[in-house]
Amino acid sequence: NKTFLINYLCANIAINNKERAMLLELNNLKDRAYKLLSILNREFQFATLKANIQMKTREELDRQQREYFLQQEMRNIQEELGEAGNNDIENFYSRSLEKDWSAEVGIAFKKEIDKLKHMYEEALSVEDVIGIVIGTRPDCVSDELLDYLGHLNTQTFITIEYGIETANNNTLKLINRGHDFECVKRIVSKTAEKGIITGGHIILGLPGEDSEEIIRQAPLISALPINILKLHQLQVIHGTKLEQMYKEHPFHLFSPDEYIELIGRYIKLLRKDIVIERFTSQSPKDMLVGPQWGMKNHEFTDKLMKYLRENNIYQGQNVILP
């Protein structure tokens, strides 16, 4: 029965409800059949494309695995022949033995250093990888690890990006970051002294920080020896402590227009040589409590650029170093 088959497919095919309703609203069976055929053809093409991508991904992963095991074999051969690489990590570990640590802490330290070394060098051994970008917290990089990364920086491209979030110690305590801004200044300065490209991440709109407080902090961030800065608006995510705080004591979340005006004021106070890599971020809608902006990243960027041009605003316009 053609009518039954067409109606059954319209009701059960895996498409969104809006498109399904449009199909079922077509009273003419022939029109419905042609529209259904068009949708089935589209879904078939999508499925074929997905299968091709998955196959290519599996092939690429298999290739990388083969190369990884080959590299491991070569390293084992070098060790057998006494041609292993430098012993920098062992030197850093030897230096750590001079620290006034308990045996338990020392063992944990070496274990973590070895794990990080393996991760970094494994990533760098992959074909076409020309360097690594490390995202971390200001309180998670020891002097010994920084020494190792400084040495690695002489051999390949290294960037370290720190989650600074804010220059306000009261806010850092409120959001339970576990470090203060003095910790940020110390590790960022040490990283820059190693000649490593250094970046920072800042969240604009944290609880208790209004526009004036955020602008107050801009010169403090600008004074850090950073090369890269990533900004984004505060986003409240479902299932987090921040969501609980927001529900119990609601705080202001910036609208797109408010945030764009804030960005305009903020970048005026940043050094011109800082590369701003990001202005905003978008979490998946089903995870987001707010703010619900309902715009794509490129739409926000276009709106921001328009605002900056119309108001003759540019980075470094009113730089004030503390």
N, C-alpha and C positions, 0 to 999 in steps of 0.2 A: 504494500500500500504506500504510494508515493507521499500522500499527505501525512500519514503517520510518521514516515521516516524523516521527512523534512522538519516536522514539528518536534519530533523526538531529539533530533540533532540540535535544533535551535534552543531547546530547553536544557540540554545537558553538555554542550560543548564548553570547554574551559575558556571563557571570555569574561570580560567585566560585565557587571549587571546593566550598565547603561547601554552597552552595545547589544546585549541580549534583549533588553526591552525594545530597542529600536527594531530588531528583527521581528519580534512577536507582534509589534504594532502594524506591520505590513499585512494588510488584509488580502492582497492579491498573492496567491500561492506562487505564481511564476516569479513575481518580484522578490518574494521571500527566498525562493530557491536560488536565484541569481546572486542575491546578497550573501546568502549562506555559502555559496560556492566561492565567492570572492574572499570571504573570511577564512574558509578552510585552506584555500591556496596560500593566503598570507601566513597562516599558522604553520603550514607545511614548510614554507621557506624559512621561517624562524627556527623551526625544529632542526632543519637541515644545517642551517648556519651554526646553531648551538652545538650540534654533533661534530661539525668540522673544527670548531674552536676547541672543544674538549679533546679531540683527537690530537690536534697540534700541541695543546698544552701537555698532554701525556707524553708525546714524543719529545718535547723540550725538556720535561722533567727527567725522562729516561736518559737523555743525552747529558744533562748536568750531573746526574748520579754517576754515570759511567766516568765522566771526567773527574769527579770528586774522588772516586775510589782509585783512579789511576794516579792522581796527585798524592793520595795517601800512600800508595805503594812506592812512589818515587821518594817520598820523605823517609819511609822505612829503609829503603835501599841506601839513601844518603847517610842515615844514622849508622847503618851497618858498616859503611865504608869510612865512617868518621868524618863525614862532610856535612854534618848538620849545620844549620844556620847559626846566627849570633845568639848569645846567651843573655840578651838584655833583660828578659823577664826574670831570669834567675838572679841577675844582679839586683833588680828591684826587690825581689823577694829577700835576698840577703840583707838588703838595707832595712827591710821591715823587721828583721830579727833584732835590730838594735832598738826597736821601739819597746816601751815599757808596757807590753801587752801580756795577758795571760796566754797560756799555751793554746787554750780553746779558741781565743780570738785570732791568734796567729794562724792556726790551721784553717779557720774559716776565711781569713783574708787571702791566703794562698789559693784556696779552692776557688774563690770568686775571681781573683786575678786570672787564674788559668782558664776559667770558663769564658771570661770576656775576651782573653787573647785568642782562644780557639774560635769564638764567634766572629771576631773582627777579621782574622786571617782567613777563615773559611769563606767569608763574604768576598774578600779581596781576591781570592783565588778563582772566582767564577769568571769565565770569559766575558770580555767587554765591560766588566766592572772596573771603573777607573778611580774609585775612592768610596768613602763611606761618610754618611751624615749620622751623627749620634745624638739622639734626643734623650735628655736626662734631667735630673733635679740638681740644684746647686749643692745639696748636702750629700750627694751620692758619688762624688769623684774625689778620691784620695790623692795626696801628693804623689804617691807611688804610681797610681794608675795614670795620672797626668804626665808623669815622666815618660811612661811607656808610650802614651799617645803622642807626646811631643817627638819622641824618636820615630814613631810610625809616620808622623807628618813630614819627616825629611825624605821619606821613601814614596809616599803616595798622597793623594788628596784627602784631607780630613777636615770636617766641620763638626763642631760641638754646639748644640743648641740647648739652652737652659730654660726650664720653666720658671720664669721669674714671677709672673702673674701680677704682682703689685709691689710698690715700694713702701707700702704702709705696713709697719710691723703689727699694728693692732688687727688689721685685716688678715694678715698671714696667720696670726694666732687664732682668729675667729674661724677661718676655714681649715684649720688644723694642718697647715703645711709642714710643720716640724722644723722650720728654719726661719731666720730673720733676714732683713735686707742687707745687713752687714755680711752675712754668709754669701749672699749673691755677689756683692762687690768684691769680696776676697777671691772667690773662685773664678769669676769672670776676668779679673785682672791677671790672675796666674795663668789662665788659659791663653789670654792674649799675649802675655810675655813669652809663651812657648812658640809664638808665631802661628798659632792655629786659628783659622777662621772661626769667629765666635758669634753665636746668635742668641736671641732672647725671645721668649713668648710672653705676651702681656694680655690679660683679660680685662676689658673695660666694662665697668658696671657691677663690680662685686658688691655684696651687701655692705651698706654703710658708706659707700663711696659714690658721691654725686659728681656732677660734671666738674665742679670747681676743685674737688679733691683730686680727680683724675688729671686735670690740667696742672695742678700743683706738682704732680709727680713727673710730668713729661721732661723737665730739665734734669731730674735725677736719673732717668733712664738714658737720656741723651748723653749724660756725662760718663756712662759706662763705656769701656773700650770694646763695644760690640760692632760687628760689621753688618749684621742682619737683624731685622726685627719683624716679628709676626704678631699682628694684633687681631683680636676678635672679640665680639660682644659676648657678654655673659649669657649662657644658655642653661636653663634649669631642666635637668633630665629626670625622668620618672625613676623612682626607686632609690634615690640618693638622699643623703643627709641634707643637701641643699634644698631638695623639694620639701622636706619636712620643715626646714627653716622658713621657706617661702610661704607655706600654708599657715604656719603658726604666726608669723610676723611678716606679712607681705612687704616686699621692697620693690623699688621701681625697676622696671625693665625697659630699656630704650626702644622706642619706635624707630623705623628706618630713618625718618627725617631727623629725629633727635640725634641718632648715632652718627649720621653723616655730618651734621653741624659740629658734633664733638670731635670727629676725626679731623675736620678742617682746622679747628683750634689746636688740636694736639700736634699735628705734623708741623705746624709753624714753629714749634719749640724743639724740633728734632734736628740734629746735625744733618747737613746736606749729604754727607758721605755714607750715612746709614742706608742700606738697601731695605726698603719695606717690601717684604715678600707676600704679605697677606693683610687684608683689612677686615675680613669677616670669615665666619665658618657656619656651616649648616649641618645640624644633626638630623637624622631621620625623623620624619614628622611623627611617627608612632612612638618615638622615644622622648619627644620634646614636650615639656610642660609649657614653656614659653621662653622668649617671645616668638609668637607665630607670625612671621613676616610675610610668608606666602610669595616669595620671589626667589628667582634663581640667582646664583652668585654673579653671573655676567650682567644681570639686570641691576643688581646693587652697584656693581662697578661702574656701569654706564651712568647711573644716577649720581654716584659720587664724583666722577670725573666732570660731569656737567656742572655740579655745584661748585667744584673747585675753580673751573674755568670762569663761570659767571661771577664769582666773587674774588677773582684774582688772588687765589690762595696757592701757596707753594711751600714745599718742605724747606725748613731752615729760615723762613721769613723773619721770625722773631726769636732766634736762638738766644737763650739765657743759660749759661752754665753756672751751676751752684758754686 
